[in-house]
Amino acid sequence: MSDLKNNWRNVPYIKQFFSEYLDLRKDKDNEALTVESICNGVEFKGTNLWILIFAVFIASLGLNVNSTAVIIGAMLISPLMGPIMGIGLAIGQNNFELLKRSLKSYLVATVFSVITSTLYFSLTPLDEVQSELLARTSPTIYDVLIALCGGLAGIIALSTKEKGNVIPGVAIATALMPPLCTAGFGLATGNLLYFLGAFYLYFINSVFISLATFIGVRVMHFQRKAFVDKEREKLVKKYIVIITLATMCPAIYLTYGIVKSTIYEASANNFINEELDFDNTQVIDRKISYDNKEIRVVLIGNEVPETEIATARDNLKHFNLADTKLVVLQGMNNEAMDIGTIKAQVMEDFYKNSEKRLVEQQEKIKSLENELKVYAAYNAVDKKIIPELKVLYPSAEAIAMAKTVEQQVDSARTDTLTLVLMKFSKRPNEREQEKISEWLKARVGAKKIKLIVE
């Protein structure tokens, strides 16, 4: 009981601690100056529009040559954040006039950006799809979280006295420029999927930056616009709610799809890593399709039996993938493949051929090494038996041994024998020669010896 009382006594201190360190109003700038700063960035006429056009050209060039540094430079000078944060501020303050201006500027900036990037990619001789372009065609849940956190950081920074360099950092993190340029690339090359994917990413980022701004405005208690005419106030709120719902409902639906897709891909990757980890076989290509509920993998190495693949298919349900189709490609006798899969198959053939050649070379090297060992062994035996030879046969002056193949002239029969050439000061008789041969057989470990005496 005493512990409970002590905990209740500590509550004010905890509140004081959090209010001291996390209170946003401590460093809050003059609210009117913050609102004026955001409103000034909303307009896209003259200077702002030309800066945006040049920023789009720079970003398009960076995407074209796959240069991250150039893309970051373009995002730093881009004024795109202005109208997007203006939308969030307008909704938070019930400022319908600012909302109309912000939406209009947002549409103008978007249209000019897409036209500029389309024009660039239509004229550039470099039309190869780079990794920086591909990365802006499929939004993920991480893009949503980055946009939300970036928007919150942006509105908090604008509301403080010392704004620092947060806004340029937010512009880089939320990456609004690259998707717009990628959308232009899609139009210039006639690739509708690139255009829709990139524009989808741009729209999601924009909505969640505006949502974050709205949340920041409400949390920091920005003063709402007062209306003398209550009927007009109701009408304005109604319009704002309609516009907000019209914007947020598709965004929420699309975000829900992104979350499900991200979870599905994570489960599919876990399944591949755990269930398709076979001995002497590797997964060199994987394609996960959330829309078609399909996992397609290409394997290289030893062919995996169909029973093991069937077991892996049965285990799909353990990864919440019960309705997913698993396609495993091994070899060329399969259904039609795309270019990436064909490349994977070429790599597989190259791997198999290289492995076969490597095995053959290793066997040849091993055979040659064994032959060298035999010759080296005879050389060592020569040196070992010479002292014994001097004791047993003092008349022996020289000895030479070699392993050779004897082939019959009248037939194709061959036989392996050890040829021994010996020189004596006094030639031994036939019986002594037989004794020498038997001694050499036992000493050398040869089955057949041909002794030649000089």
VEXDREN-2710 file (C-alpha; in Angstrom, 1 decimal):
% VEXDREN-2710
k/r/px/py/pz
1/MET/0.0/0.0/0.0
2/SER/2.8/2.3/0.9
3/ASP/4.4/1.6/-2.5
4/LEU/1.2/2.7/-4.3
5/LYS/1.1/5.9/-2.3
6/ASN/4.8/6.6/-3.2
7/ASN/4.0/6.0/-6.9
8/TRP/1.1/8.5/-6.8
9/ARG/3.4/11.1/-5.1
10/ASN/5.9/10.7/-8.0
11/VAL/3.3/11.4/-10.7
12/PRO/3.7/15.3/-10.5
13/TYR/7.5/14.9/-10.7
14/ILE/7.1/12.7/-13.8
15/LYS/4.8/15.3/-15.4
16/GLN/7.2/18.1/-14.6
17/PHE/10.0/16.1/-16.1
18/PHE/8.2/15.6/-19.4
19/SER/6.8/19.1/-19.5
20/GLU/10.3/20.5/-19.0
21/TYR/12.0/18.4/-21.7
22/LEU/9.2/17.8/-24.2
23/ASP/7.1/21.0/-24.1
24/LEU/7.0/22.4/-27.7
25/ARG/5.8/25.8/-26.6
26/LYS/9.0/26.7/-24.8
27/ASP/10.9/27.6/-28.0
28/LYS/7.8/28.5/-30.0
29/ASP/8.3/31.5/-32.3
30/ASN/5.7/34.2/-32.8
31/GLU/2.7/32.3/-34.3
32/ALA/1.9/35.0/-36.8
33/LEU/5.5/34.9/-38.1
34/THR/5.3/31.1/-38.5
35/VAL/2.0/31.3/-40.4
36/GLU/3.4/34.1/-42.6
37/SER/6.5/32.1/-43.4
38/ILE/4.5/29.1/-44.5
39/CYS/2.0/31.3/-46.5
40/ASN/4.9/32.9/-48.3
41/GLY/6.2/29.5/-49.4
42/VAL/2.8/28.5/-50.8
43/GLU/2.9/30.8/-53.9
44/PHE/4.4/29.3/-57.1
45/LYS/4.8/32.3/-59.3
46/GLY/7.9/33.8/-60.9
47/THR/11.0/33.0/-58.8
48/ASN/9.7/30.0/-57.0
49/LEU/8.4/28.4/-60.2
50/TRP/11.7/28.9/-62.0
51/ILE/13.7/27.5/-59.1
52/LEU/11.4/24.5/-59.1
53/ILE/11.9/24.0/-62.9
54/PHE/15.7/24.1/-62.5
55/ALA/15.5/21.8/-59.5
56/VAL/13.5/19.3/-61.6
57/PHE/16.1/19.5/-64.4
58/ILE/18.9/18.8/-61.8
59/ALA/17.0/15.9/-60.2
60/SER/16.2/14.4/-63.6
61/LEU/19.9/14.6/-64.6
62/GLY/20.9/13.0/-61.3
63/LEU/18.4/10.1/-61.9
64/ASN/19.5/9.8/-65.4
65/VAL/23.2/9.3/-64.5
66/ASN/22.4/7.5/-61.3
67/SER/24.1/10.1/-59.1
68/THR/22.7/10.3/-55.5
69/ALA/24.7/13.5/-54.8
70/VAL/23.1/15.4/-57.7
71/ILE/19.6/14.2/-56.6
72/ILE/20.2/15.4/-53.0
73/GLY/21.4/18.8/-54.4
74/ALA/18.1/19.1/-56.4
75/MET/16.0/18.4/-53.3
76/LEU/17.9/21.0/-51.3
77/ILE/16.9/23.8/-53.7
78/SER/13.4/22.6/-54.4
79/PRO/10.5/24.7/-52.9
80/LEU/8.0/21.9/-53.2
81/MET/7.5/21.7/-49.4
82/GLY/5.7/25.1/-49.3
83/PRO/2.2/24.3/-50.6
84/ILE/2.2/20.8/-49.0
85/MET/2.7/22.3/-45.6
86/GLY/0.3/25.1/-46.5
87/ILE/-2.4/22.5/-47.0
88/GLY/-1.8/21.0/-43.5
89/LEU/-1.7/24.5/-41.9
90/ALA/-4.9/25.6/-43.7
91/ILE/-6.9/22.5/-42.5
92/GLY/-5.5/22.9/-38.9
93/GLN/-6.6/26.6/-38.8
94/ASN/-9.9/26.2/-40.8
95/ASN/-8.4/28.7/-43.3
96/PHE/-10.3/27.9/-46.5
97/GLU/-8.6/30.7/-48.5
98/LEU/-5.2/29.4/-47.7
99/LEU/-6.3/25.8/-48.5
100/LYS/-7.5/26.9/-52.0
101/ARG/-4.2/28.8/-52.6
102/SER/-2.2/25.8/-51.4
103/LEU/-4.1/23.3/-53.5
104/LYS/-3.8/25.5/-56.6
105/SER/0.0/26.0/-56.1
106/TYR/0.4/22.3/-55.4
107/LEU/-1.3/21.4/-58.7
108/VAL/0.7/24.0/-60.6
109/ALA/4.0/22.8/-59.1
110/THR/3.1/19.1/-59.8
111/VAL/2.1/19.8/-63.5
112/PHE/5.2/21.9/-64.2
113/SER/7.5/19.4/-62.6
114/VAL/6.1/16.5/-64.6
115/ILE/6.2/18.5/-67.9
116/THR/9.8/19.6/-67.2
117/SER/11.0/16.0/-66.4
118/THR/9.1/14.6/-69.4
119/LEU/10.7/17.1/-71.6
120/TYR/14.2/16.3/-70.3
121/PHE/13.8/12.5/-70.6
122/SER/12.4/13.0/-74.1
123/LEU/15.5/14.8/-75.2
124/THR/18.3/13.1/-73.3
125/PRO/20.2/10.4/-75.2
126/LEU/20.5/8.3/-72.0
127/ASP/17.4/6.2/-71.8
128/GLU/18.6/3.3/-69.7
129/VAL/16.6/2.6/-66.5
130/GLN/18.9/3.3/-63.5
131/SER/18.5/1.9/-60.0
132/GLU/17.7/5.4/-58.6
133/LEU/14.8/5.6/-61.0
134/LEU/13.5/2.1/-60.2
135/ALA/13.6/2.9/-56.5
136/ARG/11.0/5.6/-57.0
137/THR/8.4/3.4/-58.7
138/SER/7.1/1.3/-55.8
139/PRO/6.2/2.9/-52.4
140/THR/6.6/1.0/-49.2
141/ILE/5.4/1.5/-45.6
142/TYR/8.8/3.1/-44.9
143/ASP/8.1/5.9/-47.3
144/VAL/4.8/6.6/-45.4
145/LEU/6.6/6.7/-42.0
146/ILE/9.4/8.9/-43.4
147/ALA/6.8/11.4/-44.8
148/LEU/4.9/11.5/-41.5
149/CYS/8.0/12.0/-39.3
150/GLY/9.5/14.4/-41.8
151/GLY/6.3/16.5/-41.8
152/LEU/6.2/16.6/-38.0
153/ALA/9.9/17.7/-37.9
154/GLY/9.2/20.3/-40.5
155/ILE/6.3/22.1/-38.8
156/ILE/8.0/21.9/-35.4
157/ALA/11.2/23.5/-36.9
158/LEU/9.2/26.3/-38.6
159/SER/7.5/27.1/-35.4
160/THR/10.7/27.5/-33.3
161/LYS/12.8/30.6/-33.0
162/GLU/15.9/28.9/-34.3
163/LYS/14.8/27.1/-37.4
164/GLY/18.2/25.7/-38.3
165/ASN/18.6/23.4/-41.3
166/VAL/15.7/21.1/-40.6
167/ILE/13.6/22.0/-43.6
168/PRO/16.3/21.1/-46.1
169/GLY/16.8/17.8/-44.2
170/VAL/13.1/17.1/-44.4
171/ALA/13.1/17.8/-48.1
172/ILE/15.9/15.2/-48.6
173/ALA/14.3/12.6/-46.3
174/THR/10.8/12.8/-47.8
175/ALA/12.2/12.8/-51.3
176/LEU/9.4/14.6/-53.2
177/MET/11.4/15.5/-56.3
178/PRO/12.6/12.1/-57.5
179/PRO/9.1/10.5/-57.8
180/LEU/8.0/13.5/-59.9
181/CYS/10.9/13.1/-62.2
182/THR/10.4/9.4/-62.4
183/ALA/6.8/10.0/-63.4
184/GLY/8.1/12.3/-66.2
185/PHE/10.4/9.4/-67.2
186/GLY/7.5/7.1/-67.4
187/LEU/5.6/9.5/-69.7
188/ALA/8.6/10.1/-71.9
189/THR/9.3/6.4/-72.4
190/GLY/5.6/5.4/-72.6
191/ASN/5.9/3.3/-69.5
192/LEU/2.5/3.8/-67.7
193/LEU/3.5/1.6/-64.7
194/TYR/6.5/3.7/-63.9
195/PHE/4.4/6.9/-64.2
196/LEU/1.6/5.5/-61.9
197/GLY/4.0/4.0/-59.4
198/ALA/6.1/7.2/-59.1
199/PHE/3.0/9.4/-58.9
200/TYR/1.5/7.1/-56.3
201/LEU/4.7/7.6/-54.2
202/TYR/4.6/11.4/-54.6
203/PHE/0.9/11.5/-53.7
204/ILE/1.3/9.4/-50.5
205/ASN/4.3/11.5/-49.4
206/SER/2.5/14.7/-50.0
207/VAL/-0.6/13.6/-48.1
208/PHE/1.3/12.4/-45.0
209/ILE/3.5/15.5/-44.9
210/SER/0.2/17.6/-44.9
211/LEU/-1.2/15.3/-42.2
212/ALA/1.9/15.7/-40.1
213/THR/1.6/19.5/-40.5
214/PHE/-2.0/19.4/-39.4
215/ILE/-1.2/17.3/-36.3
216/GLY/1.7/19.7/-35.4
217/VAL/-0.6/22.7/-35.8
218/ARG/-3.2/21.2/-33.5
219/VAL/-0.8/19.9/-30.9
220/MET/0.9/23.3/-30.7
221/HIS/-2.5/25.0/-30.4
222/PHE/-2.3/27.4/-33.4
223/GLN/-5.1/29.9/-33.3
224/ARG/-7.9/29.0/-35.6
225/LYS/-9.4/31.5/-38.0
226/ALA/-12.4/33.3/-36.4
227/PHE/-15.6/33.9/-38.4
228/VAL/-18.1/36.7/-37.8
229/ASP/-20.7/34.9/-39.9
230/LYS/-21.4/31.6/-38.2
231/GLU/-23.1/30.2/-41.3
232/ARG/-20.0/30.8/-43.4
233/GLU/-17.9/29.2/-40.7
234/LYS/-20.1/26.0/-40.9
235/LEU/-19.8/26.1/-44.7
236/VAL/-16.0/26.5/-44.7
237/LYS/-15.7/23.7/-42.2
238/LYS/-17.9/21.5/-44.3
239/TYR/-15.8/22.2/-47.4
240/ILE/-12.6/21.5/-45.5
241/VAL/-14.0/18.2/-44.2
242/ILE/-15.1/17.2/-47.7
243/ILE/-11.7/18.1/-49.2
244/THR/-9.8/16.4/-46.3
245/LEU/-11.9/13.2/-46.7
246/ALA/-11.5/13.2/-50.5
247/THR/-7.8/13.4/-50.0
248/MET/-7.3/11.1/-46.9
249/CYS/-9.7/8.3/-47.8
250/PRO/-7.8/7.2/-50.9
251/ALA/-4.5/7.8/-49.1
252/ILE/-5.6/5.6/-46.1
253/TYR/-6.8/2.9/-48.5
254/LEU/-3.6/3.0/-50.5
255/THR/-1.5/3.0/-47.2
256/TYR/-3.5/0.0/-46.0
257/GLY/-2.5/-1.8/-49.2
258/ILE/1.1/-0.8/-48.7
259/VAL/1.1/-2.1/-45.2
260/LYS/-0.4/-5.5/-46.3
261/SER/2.1/-5.7/-49.2
262/THR/5.0/-5.0/-46.9
263/ILE/3.9/-7.6/-44.4
264/TYR/3.3/-10.1/-47.2
265/GLU/6.8/-9.5/-48.7
266/ALA/8.4/-9.8/-45.3
267/SER/6.7/-13.2/-44.7
268/ALA/7.6/-14.4/-48.2
269/ASN/11.3/-13.5/-47.7
270/ASN/11.3/-15.3/-44.3
271/PHE/9.7/-18.4/-46.0
272/ILE/12.4/-18.4/-48.8
273/ASN/15.2/-18.0/-46.3
274/GLU/14.0/-20.7/-44.0
275/GLU/12.2/-23.3/-46.2
276/LEU/14.2/-23.0/-49.4
277/ASP/17.6/-23.3/-47.8
278/PHE/18.8/-26.5/-49.4
279/ASP/22.3/-28.1/-49.2
280/ASN/24.5/-27.4/-52.3
281/THR/21.7/-25.2/-53.8
282/GLN/21.3/-21.5/-53.7
283/VAL/18.4/-19.1/-54.5
284/ILE/19.9/-16.7/-57.1
285/ASP/16.6/-14.9/-58.1
286/ARG/13.4/-14.3/-56.3
287/LYS/10.2/-12.5/-57.4
288/ILE/7.4/-11.9/-54.9
289/SER/4.0/-10.7/-56.2
290/TYR/1.5/-9.6/-53.7
291/ASP/-1.1/-8.9/-56.3
292/ASN/-0.9/-12.4/-57.9
293/LYS/-0.1/-14.1/-54.6
294/GLU/2.9/-15.8/-56.1
295/ILE/6.5/-16.5/-55.0
296/ARG/8.9/-17.4/-57.9
297/VAL/12.4/-18.5/-57.2
298/VAL/15.3/-19.7/-59.4
299/LEU/17.7/-22.2/-57.9
300/ILE/21.2/-23.2/-58.9
301/GLY/23.3/-26.1/-57.7
302/ASN/22.1/-29.7/-57.1
303/GLU/18.6/-30.3/-58.3
304/VAL/16.1/-30.3/-55.4
305/PRO/13.7/-33.3/-55.4
306/GLU/10.1/-32.6/-55.9
307/THR/9.2/-34.1/-52.6
308/GLU/11.3/-31.4/-50.7
309/ILE/9.6/-28.7/-52.8
310/ALA/6.2/-30.2/-52.0
311/THR/7.1/-30.1/-48.3
312/ALA/8.1/-26.4/-48.6
313/ARG/4.7/-25.7/-50.3
314/ASP/2.9/-27.4/-47.4
315/ASN/4.8/-25.1/-44.9
316/LEU/3.5/-21.9/-46.6
317/LYS/0.6/-21.9/-44.2
318/HIS/3.0/-21.5/-41.3
319/PHE/4.0/-18.1/-42.7
320/ASN/0.5/-16.9/-43.4
321/LEU/0.9/-17.6/-47.1
322/ALA/-1.6/-20.4/-47.4
323/ASP/-3.2/-18.9/-50.6
324/THR/0.2/-18.2/-52.2
325/LYS/1.5/-20.2/-55.3
326/LEU/5.2/-21.3/-55.1
327/VAL/7.0/-21.6/-58.4
328/VAL/10.5/-23.1/-58.3
329/LEU/12.6/-23.0/-61.5
330/GLN/15.4/-25.5/-61.9
331/GLY/16.7/-25.9/-65.5
332/MET/15.3/-24.6/-68.7
333/ASN/12.3/-27.0/-69.1
334/ASN/9.8/-24.6/-67.5
335/GLU/7.1/-22.1/-68.5
336/ALA/8.0/-18.9/-70.2
337/MET/10.4/-16.7/-68.3
338/ASP/11.2/-13.0/-68.3
339/ILE/14.6/-11.6/-69.1
340/GLY/15.8/-11.6/-65.5
341/THR/15.0/-15.3/-65.1
342/ILE/16.7/-16.2/-68.4
343/LYS/19.8/-14.4/-67.1
344/ALA/19.5/-16.4/-64.0
345/GLN/19.4/-19.6/-66.0
346/VAL/22.4/-18.5/-68.0
347/MET/24.2/-18.0/-64.7
348/GLU/23.1/-21.4/-63.6
349/ASP/24.5/-23.1/-66.7
350/PHE/27.7/-21.1/-66.4
351/TYR/28.0/-22.2/-62.7
352/LYS/27.4/-25.9/-63.6
353/ASN/29.9/-25.9/-66.5
354/SER/32.5/-24.1/-64.4
355/GLU/31.9/-26.6/-61.6
356/LYS/32.3/-29.5/-64.0
357/ARG/35.5/-28.1/-65.4
358/LEU/36.8/-27.5/-61.9
359/VAL/36.1/-31.1/-60.9
360/GLU/37.8/-32.4/-64.0
361/GLN/40.8/-30.2/-63.4
362/GLN/41.0/-31.2/-59.7
363/GLU/40.9/-34.9/-60.7
364/LYS/43.7/-34.4/-63.3
365/ILE/45.8/-32.5/-60.8
366/LYS/45.3/-35.3/-58.3
367/SER/46.3/-37.9/-60.8
368/LEU/49.5/-36.0/-61.7
369/GLU/50.2/-35.5/-58.1
370/ASN/50.0/-39.3/-57.5
371/GLU/52.3/-39.9/-60.4
372/LEU/54.8/-37.4/-59.0
373/LYS/54.5/-39.1/-55.6
374/VAL/55.5/-42.4/-57.2
375/TYR/58.5/-40.9/-58.9
376/ALA/59.4/-39.1/-55.7
377/ALA/59.0/-42.3/-53.7
378/TYR/61.3/-44.2/-56.0
379/ASN/63.9/-41.5/-55.7
380/ALA/63.6/-41.7/-51.9
381/VAL/63.9/-45.5/-52.0
382/ASP/67.0/-45.3/-54.2
383/LYS/68.7/-43.2/-51.5
384/LYS/67.5/-45.5/-48.7
385/ILE/68.6/-48.8/-50.2
386/ILE/72.0/-47.7/-51.4
387/PRO/73.6/-48.2/-47.9
388/GLU/71.9/-51.6/-47.6
389/LEU/73.0/-52.5/-51.2
390/LYS/76.6/-51.8/-50.3
391/VAL/76.5/-54.2/-47.4
392/LEU/74.6/-57.0/-49.1
393/TYR/76.3/-56.7/-52.5
394/PRO/79.7/-55.0/-52.2
395/SER/80.3/-55.4/-56.0
396/ALA/77.3/-53.1/-56.9
397/GLU/78.5/-49.8/-58.3
398/ALA/75.2/-48.1/-59.5
399/ILE/71.5/-48.5/-59.5
400/ALA/68.6/-46.8/-61.3
401/MET/64.8/-47.5/-60.9
402/ALA/61.8/-46.4/-62.8
403/LYS/58.1/-47.4/-63.1
404/THR/57.1/-48.2/-66.7
405/VAL/54.5/-49.9/-68.8
406/GLU/55.3/-53.0/-70.7
407/GLN/53.2/-53.6/-73.8
408/GLN/53.1/-56.9/-75.8
409/VAL/53.8/-56.4/-79.5
410/ASP/51.5/-59.3/-80.6
411/SER/48.6/-58.2/-78.4
412/ALA/47.2/-55.1/-76.8
413/ARG/47.9/-56.4/-73.3
414/THR/49.9/-54.1/-71.1
415/ASP/51.5/-54.5/-67.7
416/THR/53.0/-52.2/-65.2
417/LEU/56.5/-53.1/-64.0
418/THR/59.4/-51.6/-62.2
419/LEU/62.6/-51.4/-64.2
420/VAL/65.9/-51.7/-62.3
421/LEU/69.2/-51.1/-63.9
422/MET/72.3/-52.2/-61.9
423/LYS/76.0/-52.0/-62.6
424/PHE/78.4/-54.3/-60.8
425/SER/82.2/-54.5/-60.7
426/LYS/81.8/-58.3/-60.7
427/ARG/78.8/-59.6/-62.6
428/PRO/76.6/-61.8/-60.3
429/ASN/75.4/-65.2/-61.6
430/GLU/71.7/-66.0/-62.4
431/ARG/70.9/-67.3/-58.9
432/GLU/72.3/-64.1/-57.3
433/GLN/70.4/-62.0/-59.8
434/GLU/67.1/-63.8/-58.8
435/LYS/68.0/-63.1/-55.1
436/ILE/68.6/-59.5/-55.9
437/SER/65.2/-59.2/-57.7
438/GLU/63.3/-60.8/-54.8
439/TRP/65.1/-58.5/-52.4
440/LEU/64.2/-55.4/-54.5
441/LYS/60.5/-56.6/-54.7
442/ALA/60.3/-56.8/-51.0
443/ARG/62.2/-53.6/-50.4
444/VAL/60.5/-51.4/-53.0
445/GLY/57.0/-53.0/-52.6
446/ALA/56.7/-53.7/-56.4
447/LYS/54.8/-56.7/-57.7
448/LYS/56.9/-57.1/-60.8
449/ILE/60.6/-56.2/-61.3
450/LYS/62.7/-56.4/-64.4
451/LEU/66.4/-56.4/-63.4
452/ILE/69.0/-55.4/-66.0
453/VAL/72.6/-56.1/-65.0
454/GLU/75.6/-54.6/-66.6
END
